[in-house]
Amino acid sequence: MRTPASPLIFSAFVVLLLLTPHTWLHAGDKEDAEIAAHALAYDQEKEEFNIRAETWLKELGPKTGKALRMQLYKGNEYCFCIAVPRKSGVHITAAVLDLEGKPVGEILPVLDGWGLVLFYKPKKTGMYMIAIHQTDQGKRKEVPCAMVTGYK
């Protein structure tokens, strides 16, 4: 004899099965974005940048970019190694927004568009924004975006 909860439990199980492969795929994309950002950071270690251990990781939408507030100190030079999964087809760009909100910084892009290294040496200590968004050159879709920072 069936109980009234059986169809609900069965439906929940089917939904779980349908969502699980998407979760696995998405977890792989996050890992790919982190690996790509760390690969860019590895090159900056050779340039004597001290790379911070933590990785910033967020979803980057096709229409809305992301902005991250960071305290930057006068006298330091910073590098921001930013990447999305290499095989995603998404192209990104970024800028540091100075204390007046103007985009500044020097961008070293990856030729395939999936990543970049953004350099900036602030003239004043303060809170700055690192703004990241997708460009029209690549596919436009929701992807994980990772950033690793360094300073010297």
Secondary structure, DSSP 8 states (H G I E B T S, - for coil): ---TTHHHHHHHHHHHHHHHHHHHHHHHHHHHHHHHHHHHHHHHHTTT-EE-S--EEEEE-SS--EEEEEEE-TT--EEEEEE--GGG---EEEEEE-TTS-EE-EEEE-TTSSEEEEEE--SS-EEEEEEEEE-TTS----EEEEEEEEE-
